[in-house]
Amino acid sequence: TPAVPGVDDQVDVNYSVEEQASGSISASVGFSQSAGLILGGSITQNNFLGTGNYASLGLTRSSYQSKYNIGFTDPYFTPDGVSLGYNAFYNATDYNEYYDDDNSYYSINSYGAGTSLGYPINETSRLNVGVTVQHDSIEPGTYSADEIYDFIAREGKDFTNFKANLGWSESTLNKGVLATRGHSQSLNLMATVPGSDLSFYKIDYTGQTFLPVSDTTSLRLHTKLGYGNSYGSTDGLPFYENYTAGGEGSVRGFESGTLGPRDTPATGTYASAGQAYYSDRDTESLGGNILITGGVEYLFPLPFIKDNKSLRTSVFWDVGSVYSDKCYLSTTQGCDGVDLSQMASSVGVGVTWHSPLGPLSANIAFPVRTPDNADTQVFQFSLGQTF
């Protein structure tokens, strides 16, 4: 701290600043009962070319899905903290592989790009406005549901839509991972705008709150709600935009995506080496335009574990399903709106461990109410790894 020349009461303070690493390269591997082996990788740069902007490139591969995305965000587009972001993506999904079925579902390829603005309302809440252009291409299976073929006959298989998004989010959680205090919620409205091939909208709400019971235990209340429908010349929410329920993060104790309306039972023939074969297809989950799920969890530490900071154990009650208020065909099952008698529920115990190798989640759930044709699954687990 040398003195300032010619001044008796001032000194110069010299700082040596070393910039921390702002970029990262990561790879991941995971496993879940619904998706099987999941591989992923990403490159992120929090100070792209020294501008202070955020850039990312990522990919994810599993047995049924490939996802690629690239993004760029200026977190301080304005001095007031308004952010400006851009992204582009490509997704290829084969639901025949996801449900381990032979041509009873469909595949869909999607690509597009979007931009969004984020407005900070206060320290805990934010408003986001954006627009995305997206192209979807659908390919039905040999024995896809009559509802899928009916939609394709009416609307086609290829669509380009312009989606406008308005979202609000708030969070007072004490931790980003394994929170025990506070609450978070988000509300999002999406609608296709004029110039799109299809006209539809979706409204989604997600919320959770943690209520302290003691110094080491808390009660978690959570819900997910959604509603979608069409407008204009489009007849009903596109089937591939339907909500699904069941499985981890939804209603545990039931197989992923198996709750809700069922499609029309179908039969079909196909040719192989010049011979005709006959095949029956049972009803499959179709999803719906109404989502209602929620639950209560009591979170507590394990007494024989000294450090529970990376471990969460709970007993839980999950409830919910998906519904449809429009029957695409007279033979579609369970499309008469919300029916509380067809709402699934389960109770169980669960554990989530953020280990050095990644997050591991395991649940044992017992169905209390099983809707018609629902597929149960008592034990569910998933494993993620980052290195």
C-alpha positions as CSV (number, residue, x, y, z in Angstrom):
1,T,0.0,0.0,0.0
2,P,2.4,2.8,-1.2
3,A,1.5,6.4,-0.3
4,V,0.0,8.6,-3.0
5,P,2.8,11.0,-4.1
6,G,2.2,14.6,-2.8
7,V,-0.6,13.6,-0.5
8,D,-0.2,12.8,3.3
9,D,-3.5,11.0,4.1
10,Q,-4.0,8.7,1.1
11,V,-2.5,5.4,-0.1
12,D,-2.7,3.3,-3.2
13,V,-4.2,-0.2,-2.8
14,N,-2.9,-2.7,-5.4
15,Y,-5.0,-5.8,-6.2
16,S,-3.9,-8.9,-8.0
17,V,-6.9,-10.7,-9.5
18,E,-6.8,-14.3,-10.7
19,E,-9.9,-15.3,-12.8
20,Q,-11.4,-18.6,-11.8
21,A,-12.3,-21.2,-14.4
22,S,-15.5,-20.3,-16.2
23,G,-15.9,-23.3,-18.4
24,S,-16.6,-27.0,-17.9
25,I,-16.9,-30.2,-19.8
26,S,-19.0,-33.0,-18.3
27,A,-20.2,-36.5,-19.2
28,S,-23.0,-38.4,-17.5
29,V,-24.4,-41.9,-17.4
30,G,-27.6,-43.0,-15.7
31,F,-30.2,-45.6,-15.5
32,S,-34.0,-45.7,-14.9
33,Q,-36.6,-48.4,-15.3
34,S,-38.6,-46.4,-17.8
35,A,-35.7,-45.1,-20.0
36,G,-33.0,-47.7,-19.4
37,L,-29.4,-46.6,-19.9
38,I,-29.0,-42.8,-20.3
39,L,-25.8,-41.3,-21.7
40,G,-25.1,-37.6,-21.8
41,G,-22.5,-34.9,-22.2
42,S,-22.3,-31.1,-22.2
43,I,-19.9,-28.2,-22.6
44,T,-20.7,-25.0,-20.8
45,Q,-18.9,-21.6,-20.7
46,N,-20.1,-19.0,-18.2
47,N,-17.9,-16.2,-19.6
48,F,-18.0,-16.9,-23.4
49,L,-15.1,-15.1,-25.1
50,G,-14.7,-12.8,-22.1
51,T,-18.2,-11.3,-22.5
52,G,-19.8,-12.5,-19.3
53,N,-22.4,-14.4,-21.4
54,Y,-23.4,-18.0,-20.9
55,A,-23.1,-20.6,-23.7
56,S,-23.8,-24.3,-23.7
57,L,-23.9,-27.4,-25.9
58,G,-25.4,-30.6,-24.7
59,L,-26.6,-34.1,-25.8
60,T,-28.5,-37.0,-24.2
61,R,-29.0,-40.5,-25.6
62,S,-31.1,-43.4,-24.3
63,S,-32.7,-46.5,-25.7
64,Y,-35.6,-44.5,-27.1
65,Q,-34.5,-40.9,-27.3
66,S,-31.8,-38.6,-28.7
67,K,-31.7,-34.9,-27.6
68,Y,-29.3,-32.2,-28.8
69,N,-29.3,-28.6,-27.8
70,I,-27.3,-25.4,-28.0
71,G,-27.9,-22.2,-26.0
72,F,-26.7,-18.7,-25.4
73,T,-27.7,-16.3,-22.7
74,D,-26.8,-12.7,-21.9
75,P,-27.7,-12.5,-18.2
76,Y,-27.4,-8.7,-18.1
77,F,-28.9,-7.7,-21.4
78,T,-29.9,-4.5,-19.6
79,P,-28.4,-2.9,-16.5
80,D,-31.5,-3.9,-14.6
81,G,-30.8,-7.6,-14.9
82,V,-33.1,-8.4,-17.8
83,S,-31.7,-11.5,-19.6
84,L,-31.8,-12.4,-23.2
85,G,-31.4,-16.0,-24.4
86,Y,-31.4,-18.0,-27.6
87,N,-31.5,-21.8,-28.1
88,A,-31.8,-24.4,-30.8
89,F,-32.6,-28.1,-30.4
90,Y,-33.2,-31.4,-32.1
91,N,-35.1,-34.3,-30.4
92,A,-35.8,-37.8,-31.8
93,T,-38.1,-40.0,-29.8
94,D,-39.4,-43.6,-30.5
95,Y,-42.1,-44.5,-28.0
96,N,-42.2,-48.0,-29.4
97,E,-38.8,-48.5,-27.7
98,Y,-39.8,-46.6,-24.6
99,Y,-42.8,-48.9,-23.9
100,D,-40.9,-51.9,-25.2
101,D,-43.6,-52.5,-27.7
102,D,-43.6,-53.6,-31.3
103,N,-45.1,-50.8,-33.5
104,S,-48.1,-50.0,-31.2
105,Y,-47.0,-46.4,-30.5
106,Y,-45.3,-43.8,-32.7
107,S,-42.1,-41.9,-33.2
108,I,-41.6,-38.2,-33.4
109,N,-38.7,-36.0,-34.6
110,S,-38.7,-32.3,-33.5
111,Y,-36.3,-29.5,-34.2
112,G,-36.5,-25.7,-33.7
113,A,-35.1,-22.6,-32.2
114,G,-36.3,-19.9,-29.8
115,T,-35.6,-16.7,-27.9
116,S,-36.6,-15.5,-24.5
117,L,-36.4,-12.5,-22.2
118,G,-36.3,-12.8,-18.4
119,Y,-37.4,-10.0,-16.2
120,P,-36.5,-10.0,-12.4
121,I,-39.6,-8.9,-10.4
122,N,-37.8,-9.1,-7.1
123,E,-35.1,-11.2,-5.3
124,T,-37.3,-14.3,-5.4
125,S,-39.5,-14.2,-8.5
126,R,-39.0,-13.8,-12.2
127,L,-41.1,-13.3,-15.4
128,N,-40.1,-14.9,-18.7
129,V,-41.4,-14.2,-22.2
130,G,-40.4,-16.1,-25.2
131,V,-41.2,-17.5,-28.7
132,T,-40.2,-20.7,-30.3
133,V,-40.6,-22.1,-33.8
134,Q,-40.8,-25.9,-33.9
135,H,-41.2,-28.5,-36.6
136,D,-42.7,-31.9,-35.6
137,S,-42.7,-35.0,-37.8
138,I,-44.8,-38.0,-36.7
139,E,-44.5,-41.6,-37.9
140,P,-47.1,-44.0,-36.6
141,G,-46.4,-47.7,-35.9
142,T,-48.0,-50.5,-37.7
143,Y,-50.5,-51.0,-34.9
144,S,-50.7,-47.5,-33.5
145,A,-54.0,-46.5,-31.8
146,D,-57.0,-45.6,-33.9
147,E,-56.9,-42.2,-32.2
148,I,-53.4,-41.6,-33.6
149,Y,-54.4,-42.5,-37.1
150,D,-57.6,-40.4,-36.8
151,F,-55.5,-37.4,-35.8
152,I,-53.2,-37.9,-38.8
153,A,-56.1,-38.3,-41.2
154,R,-57.5,-34.9,-40.0
155,E,-54.3,-32.9,-39.5
156,G,-51.4,-34.7,-41.2
157,K,-48.0,-35.9,-40.0
158,D,-45.8,-32.8,-40.3
159,F,-46.3,-29.5,-38.5
160,T,-44.5,-26.2,-38.1
161,N,-45.8,-24.2,-35.1
162,F,-44.9,-20.9,-33.6
163,K,-45.2,-21.1,-29.8
164,A,-45.5,-18.0,-27.6
165,N,-44.6,-18.6,-23.9
166,L,-45.3,-16.5,-20.8
167,G,-44.0,-17.8,-17.5
168,W,-43.7,-16.8,-13.9
169,S,-41.5,-18.4,-11.2
170,E,-40.8,-17.9,-7.5
171,S,-38.5,-19.6,-5.1
172,T,-37.6,-19.1,-1.4
173,L,-36.0,-22.5,-0.9
174,N,-33.1,-22.7,1.5
175,K,-31.2,-25.0,-0.9
176,G,-31.1,-25.7,-4.6
177,V,-30.9,-29.5,-3.9
178,L,-32.7,-31.4,-1.2
179,A,-34.4,-28.3,0.2
180,T,-36.0,-28.5,3.7
181,R,-37.4,-25.0,4.1
182,G,-39.3,-22.5,1.9
183,H,-41.4,-22.9,-1.2
184,S,-41.2,-22.7,-5.0
185,Q,-43.8,-22.4,-7.7
186,S,-44.1,-21.7,-11.4
187,L,-46.9,-20.9,-13.8
188,N,-46.5,-21.1,-17.5
189,L,-48.8,-20.4,-20.5
190,M,-48.0,-21.6,-24.0
191,A,-50.0,-21.0,-27.1
192,T,-49.4,-21.4,-30.8
193,V,-49.9,-18.1,-32.7
194,P,-51.4,-17.3,-36.2
195,G,-49.2,-18.8,-38.9
196,S,-48.9,-22.2,-37.1
197,D,-50.2,-25.4,-38.6
198,L,-52.0,-26.3,-35.4
199,S,-53.8,-24.1,-32.9
200,F,-53.6,-25.1,-29.3
201,Y,-52.6,-23.9,-25.8
202,K,-51.4,-25.3,-22.5
203,I,-51.4,-23.9,-18.9
204,D,-49.1,-25.5,-16.3
205,Y,-48.6,-25.0,-12.6
206,T,-46.0,-26.6,-10.4
207,G,-45.7,-25.9,-6.7
208,Q,-44.1,-27.2,-3.5
209,T,-43.7,-26.0,0.0
210,F,-41.7,-27.3,3.0
211,L,-43.1,-26.9,6.5
212,P,-40.7,-27.4,9.4
213,V,-41.9,-30.0,11.9
214,S,-38.8,-30.0,14.0
215,D,-35.1,-29.0,13.7
216,T,-34.4,-32.1,11.6
217,T,-37.8,-33.0,10.0
218,S,-40.2,-31.3,7.6
219,L,-43.4,-31.8,5.7
220,R,-43.4,-31.4,1.9
221,L,-46.6,-30.6,0.0
222,H,-46.4,-30.7,-3.8
223,T,-48.6,-30.5,-6.8
224,K,-48.5,-30.4,-10.6
225,L,-51.5,-29.2,-12.6
226,G,-52.0,-28.8,-16.3
227,Y,-54.7,-28.1,-18.9
228,G,-54.5,-28.0,-22.7
229,N,-56.9,-27.7,-25.5
230,S,-57.3,-26.5,-29.1
231,Y,-58.8,-23.4,-30.6
232,G,-59.7,-22.4,-34.2
233,S,-59.8,-25.1,-36.8
234,T,-57.7,-27.6,-34.8
235,D,-59.9,-30.3,-33.2
236,G,-58.5,-31.2,-29.8
237,L,-55.1,-31.0,-28.2
238,P,-52.6,-32.9,-30.4
239,F,-52.1,-36.4,-28.9
240,Y,-48.3,-36.0,-28.7
241,E,-48.8,-32.9,-26.5
242,N,-50.9,-34.9,-24.0
243,Y,-50.0,-35.1,-20.3
244,T,-48.9,-38.4,-18.8
245,A,-48.8,-39.5,-15.2
246,G,-47.3,-42.4,-13.2
247,G,-43.8,-43.2,-12.0
248,E,-41.0,-41.2,-10.3
249,G,-41.8,-37.5,-9.9
250,S,-45.5,-38.2,-10.4
251,V,-47.6,-41.0,-8.8
252,R,-45.1,-43.6,-7.5
253,G,-46.2,-47.2,-7.4
254,F,-47.5,-47.1,-11.0
255,E,-45.5,-47.5,-14.2
256,S,-44.3,-44.4,-15.9
257,G,-46.9,-42.8,-18.1
258,T,-49.5,-45.6,-17.7
259,L,-52.3,-43.7,-15.9
260,G,-55.3,-42.0,-17.6
261,P,-57.4,-42.6,-20.7
262,R,-56.8,-45.7,-22.8
263,D,-56.9,-46.0,-26.6
264,T,-59.2,-48.1,-28.7
265,P,-58.3,-51.9,-28.7
266,A,-57.1,-52.8,-32.1
267,T,-56.2,-55.7,-34.4
268,G,-54.2,-55.7,-37.5
269,T,-52.4,-57.7,-40.2
270,Y,-48.9,-57.3,-41.6
271,A,-47.0,-59.0,-44.3
272,S,-43.8,-60.9,-43.9
273,A,-42.1,-62.9,-46.7
274,G,-45.4,-62.8,-48.6
275,Q,-47.4,-64.2,-45.7
276,A,-50.2,-62.4,-43.8
277,Y,-50.1,-62.5,-40.0
278,Y,-52.7,-61.5,-37.5
279,S,-51.9,-59.6,-34.3
280,D,-54.0,-58.4,-31.4
281,R,-53.0,-55.2,-29.5
282,D,-54.2,-54.5,-26.0
283,T,-55.3,-51.0,-24.9
284,E,-52.4,-48.6,-24.2
285,S,-52.2,-45.4,-22.2
286,L,-53.1,-42.4,-24.4
287,G,-52.5,-39.5,-22.0
288,G,-54.9,-36.7,-21.6
289,N,-55.3,-32.9,-21.7
290,I,-55.9,-32.6,-18.0
291,L,-53.2,-33.3,-15.4
292,I,-53.8,-33.4,-11.6
293,T,-51.1,-34.8,-9.3
294,G,-49.9,-34.0,-5.8
295,G,-48.8,-35.5,-2.6
296,V,-47.5,-35.2,0.9
297,E,-44.1,-36.3,2.2
298,Y,-42.7,-36.5,5.7
299,L,-38.9,-35.9,5.5
300,F,-36.7,-37.2,8.2
301,P,-33.0,-38.2,8.9
302,L,-31.9,-41.7,9.4
303,P,-30.8,-42.1,13.0
304,F,-27.8,-44.4,12.1
305,I,-26.4,-42.0,9.5
306,K,-24.2,-39.2,11.0
307,D,-24.2,-36.9,8.0
308,N,-27.6,-36.5,6.4
309,K,-26.8,-33.4,4.3
310,S,-26.7,-35.5,1.1
311,L,-29.4,-38.0,2.0
312,R,-33.2,-37.6,2.0
313,T,-35.6,-40.2,3.4
314,S,-39.3,-39.9,3.4
315,V,-42.7,-41.6,3.8
316,F,-45.1,-40.3,1.2
317,W,-48.6,-40.3,-0.1
318,D,-49.0,-39.7,-3.8
319,V,-52.3,-39.1,-5.7
320,G,-53.3,-38.1,-9.2
321,S,-53.9,-39.0,-12.8
322,V,-54.5,-37.5,-16.2
323,Y,-57.9,-37.1,-17.8
324,S,-59.4,-36.0,-21.1
325,D,-62.6,-33.9,-21.6
326,K,-62.9,-34.8,-25.3
327,C,-63.4,-38.2,-26.9
328,Y,-61.6,-38.3,-30.2
329,L,-63.5,-41.5,-31.0
330,S,-66.6,-43.1,-29.6
331,T,-64.4,-46.1,-28.6
332,T,-61.8,-44.1,-26.6
333,Q,-61.8,-45.1,-23.0
334,G,-61.9,-42.7,-20.0
335,C,-62.4,-39.4,-21.8
336,D,-65.3,-38.0,-19.9
337,G,-63.4,-35.4,-17.9
338,V,-62.2,-35.6,-14.3
339,D,-63.4,-38.7,-12.6
340,L,-62.2,-38.9,-8.9
341,S,-63.0,-42.7,-8.8
342,Q,-60.2,-43.1,-11.4
343,M,-57.6,-41.1,-9.5
344,A,-54.6,-43.2,-8.5
345,S,-53.1,-43.1,-5.0
346,S,-50.2,-44.8,-3.3
347,V,-48.2,-44.8,0.0
348,G,-44.6,-45.7,0.4
349,V,-41.1,-44.9,1.6
350,G,-38.3,-43.4,-0.5
351,V,-34.7,-42.4,-0.3
352,T,-32.6,-40.0,-2.4
353,W,-28.9,-39.9,-2.0
354,H,-26.6,-37.3,-3.8
355,S,-23.6,-39.5,-3.7
356,P,-20.1,-38.6,-5.1
357,L,-21.1,-40.6,-8.2
358,G,-24.4,-38.8,-8.7
359,P,-28.0,-38.9,-7.5
360,L,-29.6,-42.2,-6.6
361,S,-33.3,-42.5,-5.9
362,A,-35.3,-45.5,-4.8
363,N,-38.9,-45.9,-3.8
364,I,-41.1,-48.7,-2.5
365,A,-44.8,-47.8,-3.0
366,F,-48.0,-49.7,-2.5
367,P,-51.1,-48.6,-4.5
368,V,-54.1,-47.6,-2.4
369,R,-56.4,-47.0,-5.3
370,T,-55.7,-48.5,-8.7
371,P,-57.7,-47.1,-11.6
372,D,-59.0,-49.3,-14.4
373,N,-56.2,-50.8,-16.6
374,A,-53.4,-49.1,-14.6
375,D,-50.0,-50.8,-14.5
376,T,-48.5,-51.0,-11.0
377,Q,-44.8,-51.1,-10.1
378,V,-44.0,-51.4,-6.4
379,F,-40.2,-50.8,-6.6
380,Q,-38.8,-47.9,-8.7
381,F,-35.3,-46.5,-8.8
382,S,-33.0,-44.3,-10.9
383,L,-29.3,-43.7,-10.9
384,G,-27.3,-40.8,-12.3
385,Q,-23.6,-40.3,-12.5
386,T,-21.4,-37.3,-13.4
387,F,-17.6,-37.5,-14.0
